[in-house]
């Protein structure tokens, strides 16, 4: 995956920041998570260098992406045929996170489902 493709999938997730209907591919979700992780690490280093306080810039970034993160997570759950409310299982420490990761790595439901057409076009 080259930088243009990463940019495409990240911007796809960001552009649908208030869209909780439809489906999202694994590539869209995991690219979004990876880029946010890299940005968060970079902002932590920047925080340490400029001494803005512990995590001040990172906290602002986290607040800015919380809604898009929930949105892409809900659409990913829709892609495997699960209700978006399953994202709340992530509030359960450790076990909930494992359940969500298990759901997030599942392949798309083939064809259309109750939440829309398959984003892979299959």
C-alpha positions as CSV (number, residue, x, y, z in Angstrom):
1,X,0.0,0.0,0.0
2,X,1.5,3.3,-1.1
3,X,1.1,6.7,0.6
4,X,-1.6,7.8,-1.9
5,X,-3.7,4.8,-1.1
6,X,-3.2,5.3,2.6
7,X,-4.3,9.0,2.2
8,X,-7.3,7.9,0.1
9,X,-8.6,5.5,2.8
10,X,-7.9,7.8,5.7
11,X,-9.7,10.7,4.0
12,X,-12.6,8.4,3.1
13,X,-13.1,7.6,6.8
14,X,-12.7,11.3,7.8
15,X,-15.1,12.5,5.1
16,X,-17.8,10.3,6.5
17,X,-17.3,11.5,10.0
18,X,-21.1,11.9,10.7
19,X,-22.2,8.9,8.6
20,X,-23.3,6.1,10.8
21,X,-25.2,4.2,8.2
22,X,-23.7,2.1,5.4
23,X,-20.7,-0.2,5.5
24,X,-16.9,0.3,5.8
25,X,-14.2,-2.1,4.5
26,X,-11.5,-3.5,6.8
27,X,-9.0,-1.4,4.8
28,X,-10.8,1.8,5.6
29,X,-11.0,1.0,9.4
30,X,-7.5,-0.3,9.8
31,X,-5.9,2.5,7.7
32,X,-7.8,5.0,9.9
33,X,-6.5,3.3,13.1
34,X,-2.9,3.1,11.8
35,X,-2.7,6.7,10.7
36,X,-4.3,7.9,13.9
37,X,-1.8,5.9,15.9
38,X,1.2,7.4,14.0
39,X,-0.3,10.9,14.4
40,X,-0.8,10.3,18.2
41,X,2.8,9.1,18.7
42,X,4.1,12.1,16.7
43,X,1.9,14.5,18.8
44,X,3.2,12.9,22.0
45,X,6.8,13.6,20.9
46,X,5.8,17.1,19.9
47,X,4.2,17.6,23.3
48,X,7.4,16.5,25.0
49,X,9.6,18.7,22.9
50,X,7.6,21.9,23.3
51,X,6.5,21.3,26.9
52,X,2.8,22.1,26.4
53,X,1.9,19.8,29.2
54,X,1.3,16.1,29.3
55,X,-0.5,15.2,26.2
56,X,-2.2,18.6,25.6
57,X,-1.9,18.5,21.8
58,X,-2.6,14.7,21.7
59,X,-5.7,15.3,23.7
60,X,-7.0,17.9,21.3
61,X,-6.4,15.5,18.4
62,X,-8.2,12.7,20.3
63,X,-11.2,14.9,20.8
64,X,-11.2,15.9,17.2
65,X,-11.3,12.3,15.9
66,X,-13.6,10.7,18.5
67,X,-16.7,11.0,16.3
68,X,-15.0,9.8,13.1
69,X,-13.6,6.9,15.0
70,X,-17.0,5.8,16.3
71,X,-18.5,6.3,12.9
72,X,-16.0,4.1,11.0
73,X,-16.3,1.5,13.8
74,X,-20.1,1.4,13.5
75,X,-19.9,1.2,9.7
76,X,-17.3,-1.6,10.0
77,X,-19.7,-3.5,12.3
78,X,-22.4,-3.0,9.7
79,X,-20.2,-4.6,7.1
80,X,-20.1,-7.9,9.0
81,X,-23.9,-7.7,9.7
82,X,-23.7,-6.5,13.3
83,X,-25.7,-3.6,14.8
84,X,-23.7,-0.5,15.5
85,X,-24.5,-0.7,19.2
86,X,-22.0,-3.5,19.4
87,X,-19.4,-0.8,19.5
88,X,-20.4,-0.3,23.1
89,X,-18.8,-3.6,24.0
90,X,-15.6,-1.7,23.7
91,X,-16.4,0.0,27.0
92,X,-15.7,-3.3,28.8
93,X,-12.0,-3.2,29.5
94,X,-9.8,-5.8,27.8
95,X,-12.5,-8.4,26.9
96,X,-14.6,-5.8,25.1
97,X,-11.6,-4.7,23.1
98,X,-10.8,-8.3,22.1
99,X,-14.4,-8.8,21.0
100,X,-14.2,-5.6,18.8
101,X,-10.9,-6.6,17.3
102,X,-12.3,-10.0,16.5
103,X,-15.3,-8.3,14.8
104,X,-13.1,-5.8,13.0
105,X,-10.9,-8.5,11.4
106,X,-13.8,-10.4,10.0
107,X,-14.3,-10.4,6.2
108,X,-17.3,-8.5,4.8
109,X,-20.6,-10.2,4.5
110,X,-20.9,-11.1,0.8
111,X,-23.4,-9.2,-1.2
112,X,-25.8,-6.7,0.2
113,X,-27.0,-6.9,3.8
114,X,-29.5,-4.9,5.9
115,X,-27.0,-2.0,6.1
116,X,-26.3,-1.6,2.3
117,X,-24.3,-2.9,-0.6
118,X,-21.0,-4.6,-0.1
119,X,-18.3,-1.8,-0.2
120,X,-16.0,-4.2,-2.1
121,X,-18.5,-4.2,-4.9
122,X,-18.9,-8.0,-4.7
